[in-house]
Amino acid sequence: MAKGAAIFLAVMLLVAGYFWFVLNWSYSTGERAGWVQKLSDKGWICKTWEGEMAMVSMPGAMSEKFYFTILDDAVAEQVNKVMGRRVSLYYEERVGLPTSCFGETRYYVKKVSVVQEAPGTAPTQPPPPPATKQ
């Protein structure tokens, strides 16, 4: 009986160690810039924020889509606030997570920042209409 319990404990420690490792180690990190088109809270049991960002390398070119996951509700709220503006997403790529309970993609967004337009370029969205006096 003690031998079986020791084997079970060893297996559980290995599984816990594996999950700790893949959740705390990133395969790659980086930033991508574009326009967030979609962000939704998805999942039956394990809820994660799943998003889609359009990236354009040059005007008139086909856009490439970057699919990402957000685990932190505060980061998802920040992304929602800047939706429709050009942003830069800092992400970590995680490899080896065994289920979709941790997200549908390998790219986990950790931070968002608004990209400032260069002087002399056209704005990415029209300015707001002037306020009317009442």
C-alpha positions as a Markdown table, in Angstrom:
| # | Residue | x | y | z |
|---|---|---|---|---|
| 1 | Met | 0.0 | 0.0 | 0.0 |
| 2 | Ala | 2.8 | 2.5 | 0.9 |
| 3 | Lys | 4.6 | 1.7 | -2.5 |
| 4 | Gly | 1.4 | 2.6 | -4.4 |
| 5 | Ala | 0.9 | 5.8 | -2.5 |
| 6 | Ala | 4.5 | 6.8 | -3.1 |
| 7 | Ile | 4.1 | 6.2 | -6.9 |
| 8 | Phe | 0.9 | 8.2 | -7.0 |
| 9 | Leu | 2.6 | 11.1 | -5.1 |
| 10 | Ala | 5.6 | 11.0 | -7.4 |
| 11 | Val | 3.3 | 11.1 | -10.5 |
| 12 | Met | 1.3 | 14.0 | -9.0 |
| 13 | Leu | 4.5 | 15.9 | -8.3 |
| 14 | Leu | 5.7 | 15.4 | -11.8 |
| 15 | Val | 2.4 | 16.6 | -13.3 |
| 16 | Ala | 2.3 | 19.6 | -10.9 |
| 17 | Gly | 6.0 | 20.4 | -11.9 |
| 18 | Tyr | 5.2 | 20.2 | -15.6 |
| 19 | Phe | 2.2 | 22.6 | -15.3 |
| 20 | Trp | 4.3 | 25.0 | -13.2 |
| 21 | Phe | 7.1 | 24.9 | -15.8 |
| 22 | Val | 4.9 | 25.5 | -18.9 |
| 23 | Leu | 2.9 | 28.3 | -17.1 |
| 24 | Asn | 6.0 | 30.1 | -16.0 |
| 25 | Trp | 8.4 | 29.7 | -18.9 |
| 26 | Ser | 7.8 | 31.4 | -22.2 |
| 27 | Tyr | 9.1 | 30.1 | -25.5 |
| 28 | Ser | 9.3 | 33.6 | -27.0 |
| 29 | Thr | 8.3 | 37.1 | -26.2 |
| 30 | Gly | 7.5 | 40.0 | -28.5 |
| 31 | Glu | 5.3 | 42.9 | -29.6 |
| 32 | Arg | 2.9 | 43.2 | -32.5 |
| 33 | Ala | 1.2 | 46.4 | -33.6 |
| 34 | Gly | -2.2 | 46.8 | -35.3 |
| 35 | Trp | -5.9 | 47.3 | -34.7 |
| 36 | Val | -7.8 | 45.0 | -32.3 |
| 37 | Gln | -10.9 | 43.9 | -34.1 |
| 38 | Lys | -12.4 | 41.5 | -31.7 |
| 39 | Leu | -12.2 | 40.6 | -28.0 |
| 40 | Ser | -14.5 | 38.2 | -26.3 |
| 41 | Asp | -14.7 | 36.3 | -23.0 |
| 42 | Lys | -15.0 | 32.6 | -24.0 |
| 43 | Gly | -15.2 | 29.2 | -22.5 |
| 44 | Trp | -17.7 | 26.8 | -20.8 |
| 45 | Ile | -15.8 | 26.3 | -17.6 |
| 46 | Cys | -12.4 | 28.0 | -18.1 |
| 47 | Lys | -13.1 | 31.5 | -19.2 |
| 48 | Thr | -10.4 | 33.3 | -21.2 |
| 49 | Trp | -10.3 | 36.5 | -23.3 |
| 50 | Glu | -9.8 | 35.6 | -26.9 |
| 51 | Gly | -8.9 | 38.3 | -29.4 |
| 52 | Glu | -8.0 | 39.1 | -33.0 |
| 53 | Met | -5.8 | 41.9 | -34.2 |
| 54 | Ala | -5.4 | 43.1 | -37.8 |
| 55 | Met | -1.8 | 43.9 | -38.8 |
| 56 | Val | -1.0 | 45.8 | -42.0 |
| 57 | Ser | 2.6 | 46.1 | -43.1 |
| 58 | Met | 2.0 | 48.9 | -45.7 |
| 59 | Pro | -1.0 | 50.8 | -46.9 |
| 60 | Gly | -3.1 | 48.9 | -49.4 |
| 61 | Ala | -1.6 | 45.5 | -48.4 |
| 62 | Met | -3.7 | 42.6 | -47.2 |
| 63 | Ser | -3.9 | 42.5 | -43.4 |
| 64 | Glu | -2.6 | 39.6 | -41.4 |
| 65 | Lys | -4.6 | 38.5 | -38.4 |
| 66 | Phe | -2.9 | 37.9 | -35.0 |
| 67 | Tyr | -5.0 | 35.7 | -32.7 |
| 68 | Phe | -4.2 | 36.1 | -29.0 |
| 69 | Thr | -5.4 | 35.1 | -25.5 |
| 70 | Ile | -5.6 | 37.3 | -22.3 |
| 71 | Leu | -5.8 | 35.6 | -18.9 |
| 72 | Asp | -5.8 | 38.8 | -16.8 |
| 73 | Asp | -9.1 | 40.7 | -16.7 |
| 74 | Ala | -7.4 | 44.0 | -16.0 |
| 75 | Val | -5.4 | 43.7 | -19.3 |
| 76 | Ala | -8.6 | 42.7 | -21.2 |
| 77 | Glu | -10.2 | 45.9 | -19.8 |
| 78 | Gln | -7.3 | 48.0 | -21.0 |
| 79 | Val | -7.5 | 46.4 | -24.5 |
| 80 | Asn | -11.3 | 47.1 | -24.6 |
| 81 | Lys | -10.7 | 50.7 | -23.8 |
| 82 | Val | -8.3 | 51.2 | -26.7 |
| 83 | Met | -10.3 | 49.1 | -29.3 |
| 84 | Gly | -10.4 | 50.9 | -32.6 |
| 85 | Arg | -7.0 | 52.6 | -32.1 |
| 86 | Arg | -3.7 | 51.4 | -33.3 |
| 87 | Val | -2.0 | 49.5 | -30.4 |
| 88 | Ser | 1.0 | 47.5 | -29.6 |
| 89 | Leu | 0.5 | 44.2 | -27.8 |
| 90 | Tyr | 3.3 | 42.7 | -25.7 |
| 91 | Tyr | 2.9 | 39.0 | -25.6 |
| 92 | Glu | 4.6 | 35.8 | -24.4 |
| 93 | Glu | 4.3 | 32.6 | -26.4 |
| 94 | Arg | 3.7 | 29.5 | -24.3 |
| 95 | Val | 4.2 | 26.0 | -25.7 |
| 96 | Gly | 3.1 | 22.7 | -24.2 |
| 97 | Leu | -0.2 | 23.6 | -22.4 |
| 98 | Pro | -2.2 | 20.4 | -22.8 |
| 99 | Thr | -5.8 | 21.8 | -23.0 |
| 100 | Ser | -7.7 | 24.8 | -24.3 |
| 101 | Cys | -8.6 | 25.6 | -20.7 |
| 102 | Phe | -5.6 | 27.9 | -20.7 |
| 103 | Gly | -6.7 | 29.6 | -23.9 |
| 104 | Glu | -7.2 | 28.9 | -27.6 |
| 105 | Thr | -3.9 | 30.3 | -28.7 |
| 106 | Arg | -0.2 | 30.1 | -27.7 |
| 107 | Tyr | 0.1 | 33.9 | -27.5 |
| 108 | Tyr | -0.7 | 35.4 | -24.1 |
| 109 | Val | -1.0 | 39.2 | -24.1 |
| 110 | Lys | 0.6 | 40.8 | -20.9 |
| 111 | Lys | 0.5 | 44.5 | -21.8 |
| 112 | Val | -1.1 | 46.9 | -24.3 |
| 113 | Ser | 0.0 | 50.4 | -25.3 |
| 114 | Val | -1.4 | 52.9 | -27.8 |
| 115 | Val | 0.9 | 53.6 | -30.8 |
| 116 | Gln | 1.4 | 57.3 | -31.4 |
| 117 | Glu | 1.2 | 58.3 | -35.0 |
| 118 | Ala | 4.3 | 59.9 | -36.6 |
| 119 | Pro | 4.1 | 63.6 | -37.3 |
| 120 | Gly | 2.8 | 64.3 | -40.8 |
| 121 | Thr | 0.9 | 61.0 | -41.2 |
| 122 | Ala | -2.8 | 60.7 | -41.6 |
| 123 | Pro | -4.6 | 59.8 | -38.3 |
| 124 | Thr | -5.8 | 56.2 | -38.1 |
| 125 | Gln | -9.3 | 57.2 | -37.1 |
| 126 | Pro | -11.3 | 60.4 | -37.8 |
| 127 | Pro | -11.3 | 63.1 | -35.1 |
| 128 | Pro | -14.4 | 63.3 | -33.0 |
| 129 | Pro | -17.1 | 65.8 | -34.1 |
| 130 | Pro | -17.0 | 69.2 | -32.5 |
| 131 | Ala | -19.1 | 69.6 | -29.4 |
| 132 | Thr | -22.4 | 71.4 | -29.8 |
| 133 | Lys | -23.6 | 74.1 | -27.5 |
| 134 | Gln | -26.9 | 73.4 | -25.7 |
